[in-house]
Amino acid sequence: MAVACSKNGSDGQSVSAATDTSQAKPARGPSPVDTRRTVLFVGTSLTAGLGLEPDSAFPSLIQQKIDAAALPVSVVNAGVSGETTSGLLERLDWLLRAPFDVMVLETGANDGLRGIPAATVRQNITTALSRIRGKRPDARILLVQMEVLPNLGPRYAAEFHAVYPDLAKQPGVSLVSFLLDGVAGRTELNQSDGIHPNQRGERIVAETIWKSLKPVLDSLGGASP
């Protein structure tokens, strides 16, 4: 773009510092705006992909499915090993700084391993959902069902299980099937710790998430507003 800077010539008349506009370079338009949607995966070591190569964790497998479907969507994996629902609340403000269109929330697994009361888990997730909706009211939240080991007793297991479908009744929140459905308890699909899926198991986990995520992505349309 030719910018004319006026100055006084020797004859006292105003002259232009750029008079030959035919040699001017074409104006550059604004930088391209990234219009891809963002899916933020928030969770524990199960989301982080503990014990696996980064491209084998289920969020990365979901990205592969997204790319195969030619959807303008990027995945961000914000899984943290060892995190409880209380830990989630501690880092939630930081997570909410960046924009996203969908959050897949996997939390509570470590609470269950530690026998933290289901009422505490419920309150923490309730608080988290409220803060997420307050900061990102247009975002969709997929709350992943989690379960506890049977050795903790049927009463605790039932109370823990009920937290997720109850909270998924809130506006903008949908329930995803148990993360480890078809994987938990199967030696051939888990690592040596018996808790974290191996590569075969992780592919099953990705399918479980994809069944709920794909319709949400389709409903969002092509690009961010």
C-alpha positions, 0 to 999 in steps of 0.5 A: 500500500502506497502511503503518502507522506507530505513534506514541503519542497524547495518551492514551498509547495507540498509534494508527495514522498510516494508519487508513483502509485503504479510501483506500489506493492499490493496491499496485504490483507489481514492474517488468516484467522484460524476457524477450526473448532477445538475439542479440549480433553480434560482428565487423568492419566487415562486421558494423558495416555500414561504408558503409551506413546503420545500418538497412541493416547485416545485423544490423538486417536480421536484426532485421526478420526476427525481428520479422516472425517474431514472436520475442521477440528483440533484436539487438545489433550490436557490430561494430568496423571494422578489428578482428583476432582479437587485437583481439577478445580485447582487448575480449572481457571488456567484451562479456561483461559483458552477458547474451546468449543467442546470439553470432554471431561474425564474426572473422578477415577483417582477419587474412586481409587482413594475411596473419596466420598461420592458426595465430595466427588459430586460437589467438586464436579458440580462446581467444575461444571458451573465454572465451565459454563460460566466462563464458556457458556456456548461450549458443549461438555461431554461428561465421561462416566467413571466407575470404581473397583468392586472391592470398595463395596456395592453401596459406594459403587452405586453412589459413585456411579449415580454422580455422572448421569445426575450431573449430565442432566444440566444444560449443555452437558451430555453423558458419555458411556463408561470410559473403559467399557469393554476394556476394564478387567480384560488383561489382553487390553490393559497394561501390566498395572491392570488399570491403564489400557494398552494400544489395543484397549485405547482404540476401544476407548477412542471408539467409545468417546467417538460415538458421543463426540461425532454427533456433537461435532456435526451439530456445530457446523464447519467453523468457529463463529 
